[in-house]
Amino acid sequence: MIMMSLVERRVAERYEVALRARVTTNHKDSFSALVSNLSMSGIQIKVENSLIPQLMPAIERANKIDTIPVEVEVELPELFKAVTIKLGIVYFNRISLTHSVVGCRFEGFVKEGARTLSEYILHIQHGGVSRFTRTMKSNEQAD
């Protein structure tokens, strides 16, 4: 018997989060969701199974390898503004009787979204300490 193992294909490091989001499909359906992890290349969104037909309609696409487009507004904590991201769904995984996750790659950002999200990821990488706090601590140590 041959056992298949899961292969991590994403090069960028993933960060586990729990961020509220609002998903809007190409058909203008809109619903609440939860961003469960993010990286510099994409995000994973947890949704209720009942919303999958709206999120991933069974329609014929010209190119089978195209992503399924969605737009997501993600609420970031603390001093960060919400960001709006244009995403492409690249995978789907049912995780329970009531919920699934979809993996999405970044396909575009609205306004300053790319910069804001990059700063938030750097914030996470530094243990949730903002750049301002790190600068203040560095200056205090120098005194």
GIDAHU-V59841 format. One record per backbone hydrogen bond with DSSP energy under -0.5 kcal/mol. CO is the residue of the C=O (numbers start at 1). NH is the residue of the N-H. If there is no record, write none. Layout:
BEGIN
<<CO & NH> <CO & NH>>
END
This chain:
BEGIN
<<7 & 9> <15 & 38> <19 & 35> <20 & 75> <21 & 33> <22 & 73> <23 & 31> <24 & 71> <25 & 28> <29 & 25> <31 & 23> <33 & 21> <34 & 36> <34 & 46> <35 & 19> <36 & 17> <37 & 44> <38 & 15> <41 & 106> <42 & 39> <43 & 104> <44 & 36> <44 & 37> <45 & 47> <45 & 102> <46 & 34> <47 & 100> <48 & 51> <49 & 52> <51 & 54> <51 & 55> <52 & 56> <54 & 57> <57 & 59> <62 & 64> <63 & 66> <67 & 69> <68 & 89> <69 & 26> <70 & 87> <71 & 24> <72 & 74> <72 & 85> <73 & 22> <74 & 76> <74 & 83> <77 & 80> <83 & 74> <83 & 85> <84 & 110> <85 & 72> <85 & 87> <86 & 107> <86 & 108> <87 & 70> <88 & 105> <89 & 68> <91 & 103> <93 & 101> <98 & 49> <99 & 95> <99 & 96> <100 & 47> <101 & 93> <102 & 45> <103 & 90> <103 & 91> <104 & 43> <105 & 88> <108 & 86> <110 & 113> <112 & 116> <113 & 117> <114 & 118> <115 & 119> <116 & 120> <117 & 121> <118 & 122> <119 & 123> <120 & 124> <121 & 125> <122 & 126> <123 & 128> <123 & 129> <124 & 127> <126 & 129> <128 & 130> <130 & 134> <131 & 135> <132 & 136> <133 & 137> <134 & 138> <135 & 139> <136 & 140> <137 & 141> <138 & 142> <139 & 143>>
END
